[in-house]
Amino acid sequence: MFVRVFSFSFVVAAFALLVAYVYGGPQAVVLTAVLGILEVSLSFDNAVVNATVLQRMSDRWQRLFLTVGVLIAVLGMRLLFPLLVVAVGAHLDPIRALDLALDPPTDGSPTYVSLLTDANPKIATFGGMFLLLLFLNFVCAERETTWLSWLERPLARLGRFQMFPVVVALIVLVITAGLVAPDNKADVVMVAGVLGMVTYFLVDGLADHFDSTADSDEAPAGARKPASGTVLVGRAAFFGFLYLEMLDASFSFDGVVGSFAVTADPILIALGLGLIGAMFVRSMTIYLVRTGTLDEYVYLEHGAHWAIGALALVLLYSTGNHVDELVSGLIGVAIIAAAFAGSIAYNRRQQRTLDAPTTAVELPTAEVESVHP
């Protein structure tokens, strides 16, 4: 299973390193490899959350996610998106933005890196608010199984008030704009945050709408059905696919900006974060779906969403402060590792309960004889 799922990712990684060597020699190979490893190590929470959505899709939509989704992740978020941000912010055409990235000016004028860094508050706020609502709507929902029960159960009770996650998100946004972001960026941060919330409501609302109207009888013959009994097809699957791409975009914001600590070359960023990183993240997602890991380790989904909450706060904090991308990555890895360990402990407790022999009540010999002379 591992070889079958990850083999293509290794082939793509080798191809990306070969292209990097042709493009910039050994140094480019090292930088591309570092970016790829960084993206893979920091994106496991992305893969876990992706798997929760993808496992409910038909095989056709899963394959579409592996093909079209990869192109969107590589060309869209890792290459075109930064160029568009710089082009819009500096009032340049995208070709000029690419030239600026490949040939940094030496006359003291703004560089590609400085322009993208200057746009970080609006990017981080947009992605942070999207992820924050995703986290809040998960932890504020009542669930039969809880991980951090002392915290998740009270939040679930508060979540009975339908607008509670929205109120919390708005309070966090106001605090971010008023106390965290630079004074000259407060208005931009507010607008970007509201747009991030609107995007979440739109994508999640449409996905829920078509999910609720999807009928398991619409699934194609032979399609694997998840535990819920529903395989998403048609419009429900399309908006689930769109939801996955928005998740990938939100997760990639800090990685794209943080990659400039390694290199500012957009080609190497696309090769490392895109071809290598995005492919392995998608392979991890498919592996989790195929092996049923989320069903076996029941707290992984909880850990991934708590990691999302941590990443959202880090992104919002980064609107006015520098945050090393390793910090956010290590926080996410630590939370998921704790959830994985908790899942193992939970499974062992369940197994001990199943293996425990049924204790029969035995009467003393004397009493037995008195009952049956």
PAMARTI-83020 format. One record per residue: residue in three letters; x, y, z of N, C-alpha, C in turn. Coordinates in steps of 0.1 Angstrom, whole numbers, padded with zeros to 4 digits, always signed. Layout:
<atoms>
alaXYZXYZXYZ
...
</atoms>
This chain:
<atoms>
met+0008-0012+0000+0000+0000+0000+0009+0013+0000
phe+0019+0013+0009+0027+0025+0010+0034+0027-0004
val+0040+0017-0010+0047+0018-0022+0038+0023-0033
arg+0026+0017-0034+0017+0021-0045+0012+0035-0043
val+0010+0040-0031+0005+0053-0029+0016+0064-0031
phe+0028+0061-0026+0038+0071-0026+0048+0070-0038
ser+0047+0060-0046+0057+0058-0056+0058+0070-0066
phe+0046+0074-0070+0045+0085-0080+0051+0098-0074
ser+0049+0100-0061+0054+0112-0054+0069+0112-0054
phe+0075+0100-0052+0090+0099-0053+0095+0102-0067
val+0088+0097-0077+0092+0100-0091+0091+0115-0094
val+0080+0121-0089+0079+0135-0091+0090+0143-0084
ala+0093+0139-0072+0104+0145-0064+0117+0144-0072
ala+0120+0133-0077+0132+0131-0085+0132+0140-0097
phe+0121+0141-0104+0120+0149-0115+0122+0164-0112
ala+0116+0168-0100+0117+0182-0096+0132+0185-0092
leu+0139+0176-0086+0153+0178-0083+0161+0179-0095
leu+0158+0171-0106+0165+0171-0118+0163+0185-0125
val+0151+0190-0125+0148+0203-0131+0155+0214-0123
ala+0156+0212-0110+0163+0222-0102+0178+0222-0106
tyr+0183+0210-0108+0198+0210-0111+0200+0216-0125
val+0192+0214-0135+0193+0220-0148+0192+0235-0147
tyr+0183+0239-0138+0179+0253-0137+0190+0261-0129
gly+0196+0255-0118+0205+0263-0110+0217+0255-0104
gly+0218+0243-0108+0230+0235-0104+0228+0229-0090
pro+0238+0224-0084+0237+0217-0071+0231+0225-0060
gln+0234+0238-0059+0228+0247-0049+0213+0247-0050
ala+0208+0248-0063+0193+0248-0065+0187+0235-0060
val+0194+0224-0062+0189+0211-0058+0188+0210-0043
val+0197+0216-0035+0197+0216-0021+0185+0224-0016
leu+0184+0236-0022+0173+0245-0018+0159+0239-0020
thr+0158+0233-0032+0145+0226-0035+0142+0215-0026
ala+0152+0207-0022+0150+0196-0013+0146+0201+0001
val+0153+0212+0005+0149+0217+0018+0135+0222+0018
leu+0131+0229+0008+0117+0234+0007+0107+0223+0007
gly+0110+0212+0000+0101+0200-0001+0100+0194+0012
ile+0111+0191+0019+0110+0185+0032+0103+0194+0042
leu+0105+0207+0042+0098+0216+0050+0083+0215+0048
glu+0079+0215+0036+0065+0215+0033+0058+0202+0038
val+0065+0191+0036+0060+0178+0040+0059+0177+0055
ser+0069+0181+0062+0070+0180+0076+0060+0189+0083
leu+0056+0200+0077+0047+0209+0083+0032+0208+0079
ser+0029+0198+0070+0016+0197+0064+0008+0185+0068
phe+0013+0177+0078+0006+0165+0081-0009+0168+0086
asp-0010+0179+0093-0024+0183+0098-0033+0186+0086
asn-0027+0192+0075-0034+0194+0063-0039+0181+0057
ala-0030+0171+0057-0034+0158+0051-0045+0151+0059
val-0044+0152+0072-0055+0146+0081-0068+0152+0078
val-0069+0165+0078-0082+0172+0075-0087+0169+0061
asn-0077+0169+0051-0081+0165+0038-0088+0152+0037
ala-0082+0142+0045-0086+0128+0044-0101+0127+0050
thr-0104+0136+0059-0118+0135+0065-0128+0139+0054
val-0125+0147+0045-0134+0151+0034-0133+0141+0023
leu-0120+0138+0019-0118+0129+0007-0124+0115+0009
gln-0124+0110+0021-0128+0096+0023-0143+0095+0020
arg-0151+0106+0019-0165+0105+0016-0168+0107+0001
met-0157+0109-0007-0159+0111-0021-0157+0098-0029
ser-0163+0098-0041-0162+0086-0049-0148+0085-0055
asp-0144+0074-0060-0131+0072-0066-0128+0082-0077
arg-0138+0085-0085-0136+0095-0096-0131+0108-0090
trp-0138+0113-0080-0134+0126-0074-0121+0126-0067
gln-0118+0114-0061-0105+0113-0054-0094+0114-0065
arg-0096+0107-0076-0086+0108-0087-0085+0123-0092
leu-0096+0129-0093-0096+0143-0097-0088+0152-0088
phe-0089+0149-0075-0082+0157-0065-0067+0155-0067
leu-0063+0143-0071-0049+0139-0073-0043+0145-0086
thr-0051+0149-0095-0046+0154-0108-0049+0169-0109
val-0061+0173-0110-0064+0188-0111-0060+0195-0098
gly-0063+0188-0087-0059+0194-0074-0045+0197-0073
val-0036+0188-0078-0022+0190-0077-0018+0202-0086
leu-0024+0203-0098-0021+0214-0107-0024+0228-0100
ile-0036+0228-0094-0040+0240-0087-0030+0244-0075
ala-0026+0233-0068-0017+0236-0057-0004+0240-0061
val+0001+0234-0072+0015+0237-0077+0015+0250-0084
leu+0007+0251-0095+0007+0263-0103+0000+0275-0097
gly-0011+0272-0090-0020+0282-0084-0014+0288-0072
met-0013+0281-0061-0009+0286-0048+0006+0288-0047
arg+0014+0280-0052+0028+0281-0050+0036+0289-0060
leu+0030+0292-0072+0036+0300-0082+0028+0313-0086
leu+0016+0311-0090+0008+0322-0095+0003+0331-0084
phe-0001+0325-0073-0007+0334-0062+0003+0344-0057
pro+0015+0340-0053+0025+0351-0049+0027+0361-0060
leu+0028+0357-0072+0031+0367-0083+0019+0376-0084
leu+0007+0371-0083-0005+0380-0084-0006+0390-0072
val-0002+0385-0060-0002+0394-0049+0007+0405-0051
val+0019+0402-0056+0029+0412-0058+0025+0422-0069
ala+0019+0416-0080+0014+0424-0091+0004+0434-0087
val-0006+0429-0079-0017+0438-0075-0012+0448-0065
gly-0004+0444-0056+0001+0453-0046+0010+0464-0051
ala+0018+0460-0061+0027+0470-0067+0022+0476-0080
his+0010+0472-0084+0004+0477-0097+0013+0474-0109
leu+0016+0461-0109+0025+0456-0120+0017+0445-0127
asp+0021+0442-0139+0015+0430-0146+0023+0418-0141
pro+0017+0406-0141+0023+0394-0136+0036+0391-0142
ile+0038+0394-0155+0051+0391-0162+0062+0400-0155
arg+0059+0412-0153+0069+0421-0146+0072+0416-0132
ala+0061+0411-0125+0063+0406-0112+0073+0394-0112
leu+0071+0385-0123+0080+0374-0124+0094+0379-0127
asp+0096+0388-0135+0109+0394-0138+0115+0400-0125
leu+0107+0406-0117+0112+0412-0105+0117+0401-0095
ala+0110+0389-0096+0114+0378-0087+0127+0371-0092
leu+0128+0370-0105+0140+0363-0111+0152+0372-0111
asp+0150+0385-0112+0161+0395-0113+0159+0406-0103
pro+0162+0404-0090+0159+0414-0080+0167+0427-0083
pro+0160+0438-0081+0166+0451-0084+0177+0454-0074
thr+0187+0462-0078+0199+0465-0070+0199+0481-0067
asp+0189+0488-0072+0189+0502-0071+0182+0507-0059
gly+0178+0498-0050+0171+0502-0038+0156+0503-0039
ser+0151+0500-0051+0136+0499-0052+0130+0487-0046
pro+0117+0486-0043+0111+0475-0037+0114+0462-0044
thr+0117+0451-0037+0120+0438-0043+0107+0429-0042
tyr+0108+0418-0049+0097+0408-0049+0094+0404-0035
val+0105+0401-0027+0103+0396-0014+0097+0407-0005
ser+0102+0419-0006+0097+0430+0003+0082+0433-0001
leu+0078+0432-0013+0065+0435-0017+0055+0424-0012
leu+0060+0411-0013+0052+0400-0008+0051+0400+0007
thr+0062+0404+0014+0062+0405+0029+0053+0416+0033
asp+0052+0427+0026+0044+0438+0029+0029+0434+0028
ala+0026+0424+0019+0012+0420+0017+0009+0409+0027
asn+0018+0405+0036+0016+0394+0045+0004+0396+0054
pro+0002+0408+0060-0009+0410+0069-0023+0406+0063
lys-0025+0410+0051-0038+0407+0045-0039+0392+0041
ile-0028+0386+0037-0028+0372+0033-0030+0364+0046
ala-0022+0367+0056-0023+0359+0069-0037+0360+0075
thr-0043+0372+0075-0056+0374+0081-0067+0367+0074
phe-0066+0367+0060-0076+0360+0052-0075+0345+0056
gly-0063+0339+0055-0062+0325+0058-0064+0321+0072
gly-0060+0330+0081-0062+0328+0096-0077+0327+0100
met-0085+0336+0094-0099+0337+0098-0106+0325+0091
phe-0102+0321+0079-0108+0309+0073-0105+0296+0082
leu-0093+0295+0086-0089+0283+0094-0095+0284+0108
leu-0096+0296+0114-0102+0298+0127-0117+0293+0128
leu-0124+0297+0117-0138+0293+0117-0139+0278+0115
leu-0130+0272+0107-0130+0257+0105-0128+0251+0119
phe-0118+0256+0126-0115+0250+0140-0127+0252+0149
leu-0133+0264+0150-0144+0266+0159-0156+0258+0156
asn-0159+0257+0143-0171+0249+0140-0169+0234+0143
phe-0157+0229+0144-0154+0215+0147-0155+0214+0162
val-0148+0222+0170-0148+0220+0184-0161+0224+0191
cys-0169+0232+0185-0182+0236+0191-0193+0227+0187
ala-0190+0216+0180-0201+0206+0176-0201+0195+0186
glu-0213+0190+0190-0214+0179+0199-0209+0166+0192
arg-0201+0158+0199-0196+0146+0193-0196+0135+0204
glu-0198+0123+0199-0198+0112+0208-0185+0109+0214
thr-0174+0111+0206-0160+0109+0210-0154+0122+0211
thr-0147+0125+0223-0140+0137+0225-0125+0133+0229
trp-0116+0142+0226-0102+0140+0229-0099+0148+0242
leu-0099+0161+0241-0097+0170+0253-0111+0172+0259
ser-0116+0162+0265-0130+0163+0270-0132+0175+0279
trp-0123+0178+0288-0125+0189+0297-0127+0202+0290
leu-0123+0203+0278-0124+0215+0270-0134+0214+0259
glu-0134+0203+0252-0143+0201+0241-0158+0200+0245
arg-0161+0194+0256-0175+0193+0260-0181+0206+0264
pro-0174+0215+0272-0179+0228+0274-0181+0236+0261
leu-0171+0235+0252-0172+0242+0240-0184+0237+0231
ala-0187+0224+0232-0198+0219+0225-0211+0224+0231
arg-0212+0226+0244-0224+0231+0250-0226+0246+0245
leu-0215+0253+0245-0216+0267+0240-0220+0268+0226
gly-0215+0257+0218-0218+0257+0204-0233+0255+0201
arg-0241+0252+0211-0255+0250+0208-0261+0264+0204
phe-0255+0275+0208-0258+0288+0203-0252+0289+0189
gln-0260+0290+0179-0256+0288+0165-0245+0298+0161
met-0246+0311+0167-0237+0321+0163-0224+0322+0171
phe-0223+0313+0181-0211+0314+0190-0198+0314+0182
pro-0195+0304+0173-0183+0305+0166-0180+0318+0158
val-0191+0324+0153-0190+0336+0145-0186+0348+0155
val-0193+0348+0166-0190+0359+0176-0175+0358+0181
val-0171+0346+0184-0157+0344+0188-0147+0348+0177
ala-0150+0344+0165-0141+0348+0153-0141+0363+0151
leu-0152+0370+0153-0153+0384+0151-0145+0391+0162
ile-0146+0386+0174-0138+0392+0185-0123+0391+0183
val-0119+0379+0178-0105+0376+0175-0100+0386+0164
leu-0109+0388+0154-0105+0397+0143-0103+0411+0148
val-0112+0416+0156-0111+0429+0161-0099+0431+0170
ile-0096+0421+0178-0083+0422+0186-0071+0422+0177
thr-0071+0414+0166-0060+0413+0157-0058+0427+0150
ala-0069+0432+0145-0068+0445+0138-0064+0457+0148
gly-0069+0456+0160-0066+0467+0169-0054+0466+0177
leu-0049+0454+0180-0038+0453+0190-0026+0446+0183
val-0028+0438+0173-0016+0430+0168-0011+0436+0155
ala-0020+0439+0145-0015+0444+0132-0010+0458+0134
pro-0001+0462+0125+0004+0476+0125-0007+0486+0123
asp-0006+0498+0128-0017+0508+0128-0021+0511+0113
asn-0011+0511+0104-0014+0515+0090-0020+0503+0083
lys-0021+0491+0089-0027+0479+0082-0040+0475+0089
ala-0045+0482+0099-0057+0478+0106-0069+0476+0097
asp-0071+0486+0088-0083+0486+0079-0081+0474+0069
val-0069+0472+0064-0067+0461+0055-0069+0448+0061
val-0065+0447+0074-0066+0434+0081-0081+0431+0084
met-0089+0441+0087-0103+0439+0089-0110+0435+0077
val-0107+0441+0066-0113+0437+0053-0109+0423+0049
ala-0096+0420+0050-0092+0407+0046-0098+0396+0055
gly-0099+0399+0068-0105+0389+0078-0120+0387+0074
val-0127+0397+0071-0141+0396+0068-0142+0388+0055
leu-0134+0390+0045-0134+0382+0033-0131+0368+0035
gly-0121+0365+0045-0118+0351+0048-0130+0344+0054
met-0138+0352+0063-0150+0346+0069-0161+0343+0059
val-0163+0353+0050-0173+0352+0039-0170+0340+0030
thr-0157+0338+0027-0153+0327+0019-0156+0314+0026
tyr-0153+0313+0039-0156+0301+0046-0171+0298+0046
phe-0179+0308+0049-0193+0306+0049-0199+0301+0036
leu-0193+0307+0025-0198+0304+0012-0194+0290+0008
val-0182+0286+0010-0177+0273+0006-0183+0262+0015
asp-0182+0264+0028-0187+0254+0037-0202+0253+0036
gly-0209+0264+0035-0224+0264+0034-0229+0256+0021
leu-0222+0259+0010-0226+0252-0002-0223+0237-0001
ala-0211+0234+0005-0208+0220+0007-0218+0213+0016
asp-0222+0219+0027-0231+0213+0036-0245+0211+0029
his-0249+0221+0021-0262+0221+0014-0262+0209+0005
phe-0252+0207-0003-0253+0196-0013-0250+0183-0006
asp-0242+0183+0005-0240+0171+0012-0253+0166+0018
ser-0261+0175+0024-0273+0171+0030-0283+0165+0020
thr-0282+0170+0008-0292+0165-0003-0286+0154-0011
ala-0274+0150-0008-0268+0139-0016-0274+0126-0011
asp-0277+0117-0020-0283+0104-0017-0273+0093-0020
ser-0272+0084-0011-0262+0073-0014-0265+0065-0026
asp-0278+0065-0030-0282+0058-0042-0276+0064-0055
glu-0271+0077-0054-0266+0084-0065-0251+0079-0068
ala-0245+0073-0058-0231+0069-0060-0230+0058-0071
pro-0220+0059-0079-0218+0049-0089-0216+0035-0084
ala-0220+0026-0092-0218+0012-0088-0204+0008-0085
gly-0202+0001-0074-0189-0003-0071-0181+0007-0062
ala-0187+0019-0060-0180+0029-0052-0179+0025-0038
arg-0168+0027-0031-0166+0024-0017-0174+0034-0009
lys-0182+0029+0000-0190+0038+0009-0183+0039+0022
pro-0182+0051+0027-0177+0053+0040-0186+0049+0051
ala-0182+0050+0064-0190+0046+0075-0204+0053+0075
ser-0205+0065+0070-0217+0072+0070-0227+0067+0060
gly-0222+0059+0050-0231+0053+0040-0233+0062+0028
thr-0227+0074+0028-0229+0083+0017-0216+0086+0010
val-0217+0084-0004-0206+0088-0012-0209+0100-0019
leu-0201+0111-0018-0204+0123-0024-0201+0123-0039
val-0211+0127-0047-0209+0128-0062-0215+0141-0066
gly-0213+0144-0079-0220+0155-0085-0216+0168-0078
arg-0227+0177-0076-0224+0190-0070-0219+0189-0056
ala-0223+0179-0048-0218+0178-0034-0203+0175-0035
ala-0199+0166-0044-0185+0163-0045-0177+0175-0050
phe-0183+0183-0059-0176+0195-0065-0173+0205-0054
phe-0183+0208-0045-0180+0217-0035-0172+0212-0024
gly-0172+0198-0022-0162+0192-0013-0148+0194-0019
phe-0147+0192-0032-0134+0195-0039-0129+0209-0037
leu-0139+0218-0039-0135+0233-0037-0131+0236-0023
tyr-0138+0229-0014-0135+0231+0001-0120+0226+0003
leu-0117+0215-0003-0103+0210-0001-0093+0219-0006
glu-0096+0225-0018-0086+0235-0024-0085+0247-0015
met-0096+0252-0009-0095+0263+0000-0087+0260+0012
leu-0088+0248+0017-0080+0243+0029-0065+0244+0025
asp-0062+0238+0013-0048+0238+0009-0043+0252+0008
ala-0051+0261+0002-0047+0275+0001-0044+0281+0014
ser-0053+0279+0024-0051+0285+0037-0039+0279+0044
phe-0037+0266+0042-0025+0260+0049-0012+0265+0042
ser-0012+0268+0029+0000+0272+0022+0004+0286+0024
phe-0004+0295+0030+0000+0309+0031+0013+0310+0039
asp+0014+0304+0051+0026+0306+0059+0038+0300+0053
gly+0035+0288+0046+0046+0281+0039+0052+0289+0028
val+0044+0296+0020+0048+0303+0008+0056+0316+0013
val+0051+0323+0023+0058+0334+0028+0071+0330+0036
gly+0070+0319+0043+0082+0315+0051+0093+0309+0042
ser+0089+0305+0030+0099+0299+0021+0110+0309+0017
phe+0106+0322+0018+0116+0332+0014+0128+0333+0024
ala+0126+0327+0035+0138+0325+0044+0148+0316+0038
val+0144+0307+0029+0153+0298+0022+0157+0304+0009
thr+0148+0308+0000+0151+0314-0013+0139+0322-0017
ala+0142+0332-0026+0132+0341-0031+0129+0337-0046
asp+0135+0327-0051+0133+0323-0065+0120+0316-0066
pro+0111+0321-0074+0097+0315-0075+0098+0301-0082
ile+0107+0299-0090+0108+0286-0097+0112+0275-0087
leu+0121+0278-0078+0125+0268-0068+0114+0266-0058
ile+0107+0277-0055+0096+0276-0045+0085+0267-0051
ala+0082+0269-0064+0072+0260-0071+0077+0246-0071
leu+0090+0243-0074+0095+0230-0074+0094+0223-0060
gly+0099+0231-0050+0100+0225-0037+0087+0224-0030
leu+0080+0235-0028+0067+0235-0021+0056+0229-0029
gly+0057+0232-0042+0046+0227-0051+0048+0212-0055
leu+0057+0210-0064+0058+0196-0070+0061+0186-0059
ile+0072+0189-0050+0075+0179-0040+0066+0179-0028
gly+0064+0191-0022+0056+0192-0010+0041+0188-0013
ala+0035+0195-0023+0021+0192-0025+0018+0178-0029
met+0027+0172-0037+0025+0158-0041+0025+0148-0029
phe+0035+0151-0020+0036+0142-0008+0024+0144+0001
val+0019+0156+0003+0008+0159+0011-0004+0152+0006
arg-0006+0152-0007-0017+0145-0013-0016+0129-0012
ser-0004+0125-0013-0001+0110-0011-0004+0106+0003
met-0001+0115+0013-0004+0112+0027-0019+0112+0029
thr-0026+0121+0022-0040+0121+0023-0047+0108+0018
ile-0042+0104+0006-0048+0092+0001-0044+0080+0009
tyr-0032+0080+0015-0028+0068+0023-0037+0067+0036
leu-0040+0079+0042-0049+0079+0053-0063+0074+0050
val-0067+0077+0038-0081+0073+0033-0081+0058+0030
arg-0071+0053+0023-0070+0039+0019-0068+0029+0030
thr-0061+0033+0040-0058+0024+0051-0067+0026+0063
gly-0077+0035+0062-0086+0037+0073-0080+0042+0086
thr-0069+0049+0084-0062+0054+0096-0070+0062+0105
leu-0079+0071+0100-0087+0080+0108-0097+0072+0116
asp-0102+0061+0111-0111+0052+0119-0103+0045+0130
glu-0091+0041+0127-0083+0033+0136-0078+0042+0148
tyr-0074+0054+0145-0068+0063+0155-0078+0075+0156
val-0087+0073+0166-0099+0081+0166-0097+0096+0170
tyr-0085+0099+0176-0083+0113+0180-0075+0121+0170
leu-0071+0114+0159-0063+0122+0149-0070+0133+0143
glu-0083+0132+0140-0091+0143+0134-0092+0154+0144
his-0094+0151+0157-0094+0161+0167-0081+0169+0168
gly-0070+0161+0168-0056+0167+0169-0054+0176+0157
ala-0058+0172+0145-0056+0180+0133-0063+0193+0134
his-0076+0193+0139-0083+0205+0141-0077+0215+0152
trp-0072+0209+0162-0066+0217+0172-0053+0223+0166
ala-0046+0216+0158-0034+0221+0151-0039+0232+0142
ile-0050+0231+0135-0055+0242+0127-0058+0254+0135
gly-0064+0252+0147-0067+0264+0155-0054+0271+0159
ala-0043+0263+0162-0030+0269+0166-0025+0276+0154
leu-0025+0270+0142-0020+0277+0130-0028+0290+0127
ala-0041+0290+0129-0049+0302+0127-0044+0313+0136
leu-0042+0310+0149-0037+0321+0158-0023+0325+0154
val-0015+0316+0150-0001+0320+0146-0002+0329+0134
leu-0010+0326+0124-0012+0335+0112-0017+0349+0116
leu-0027+0349+0125-0032+0362+0129-0021+0370+0137
tyr-0014+0363+0145-0003+0370+0153+0008+0375+0143
ser+0010+0368+0132+0021+0372+0123+0017+0384+0115
thr+0005+0389+0116+0001+0402+0109+0009+0414+0114
gly+0014+0413+0126+0022+0424+0132+0035+0419+0138
asn+0038+0406+0137+0050+0401+0144+0056+0390+0135
his+0069+0389+0135+0076+0379+0127+0075+0365+0135
val+0070+0355+0128+0069+0342+0133+0076+0332+0124
asp+0086+0325+0130+0093+0315+0122+0083+0304+0118
glu+0084+0300+0105+0074+0290+0101+0076+0276+0108
leu+0089+0274+0113+0091+0262+0120+0083+0261+0133
val+0081+0273+0139+0073+0274+0151+0059+0268+0149
ser+0052+0274+0139+0038+0269+0136+0038+0254+0132
gly+0049+0250+0125+0049+0236+0120+0051+0227+0132
leu+0060+0230+0141+0063+0222+0152+0052+0221+0162
ile+0044+0232+0163+0033+0232+0172+0022+0222+0166
gly+0020+0223+0153+0011+0213+0147+0015+0199+0148
val+0028+0196+0146+0033+0183+0147+0032+0178+0161
ala+0035+0186+0171+0034+0182+0185+0019+0179+0189
ile+0010+0187+0184-0004+0184+0188-0009+0171+0181
ile-0005+0169+0169-0010+0156+0162-0003+0144+0168
ala+0010+0146+0172+0017+0135+0179+0010+0131+0192
ala+0005+0141+0199-0002+0139+0212-0015+0132+0209
ala-0022+0136+0198-0035+0129+0195-0032+0115+0191
phe-0021+0113+0183-0018+0099+0179-0015+0090+0191
ala-0007+0095+0201-0004+0088+0213-0017+0085+0221
gly-0026+0095+0222-0039+0093+0228-0047+0083+0222
ser-0047+0082+0209-0055+0072+0201-0050+0058+0204
ile-0036+0057+0205-0031+0044+0208-0035+0039+0222
ala-0034+0049+0232-0039+0045+0245-0053+0042+0246
tyr-0061+0049+0238-0076+0046+0237-0078+0032+0232
asn-0071+0029+0221-0073+0016+0215-0069+0004+0224
arg-0058+0007+0232-0054-0003+0242-0065-0005+0253
arg-0070+0006+0257-0081+0004+0267-0093-0003+0262
gln-0097+0000+0249-0108-0007+0243-0105-0022+0242
gln-0092-0025+0238-0088-0039+0236-0088-0047+0249
arg-0084-0040+0260-0084-0047+0273-0098-0049+0277
thr-0107-0040+0274-0121-0042+0278-0127-0054+0270
leu-0123-0056+0258-0128-0067+0250-0122-0080+0254
asp-0110-0080+0258-0103-0092+0262-0105-0096+0276
ala-0111-0087+0284-0114-0091+0298-0124-0102+0299
pro-0120-0113+0306-0130-0125+0307-0142-0121+0315
thr-0153-0127+0311-0166-0124+0319-0165-0132+0332
thr-0166-0125+0343-0165-0131+0356-0178-0137+0360
ala-0179-0150+0362-0191-0156+0366-0192-0156+0382
val-0204-0154+0387-0206-0154+0401-0207-0169+0406
glu-0197-0173+0414-0197-0187+0419-0201-0187+0434
leu-0210-0196+0437-0214-0198+0451-0205-0207+0458
pro-0202-0205+0471-0194-0214+0479-0199-0228+0477
thr-0190-0238+0479-0194-0252+0478-0205-0256+0487
ala-0204-0251+0499-0215-0255+0509-0228-0250+0504
glu-0229-0238+0499-0242-0233+0494-0247-0240+0482
val-0237-0244+0473-0241-0252+0462-0248-0265+0466
glu-0241-0271+0476-0247-0284+0480-0260-0283+0487
ser-0262-0271+0494-0275-0269+0500-0286-0266+0490
val-0282-0261+0479-0292-0258+0469-0295-0270+0461
his-0284-0278+0458-0286-0291+0451-0282-0302+0459
pro-0290-0307+0468-0286-0318+0477-0283-0331+0469
</atoms>
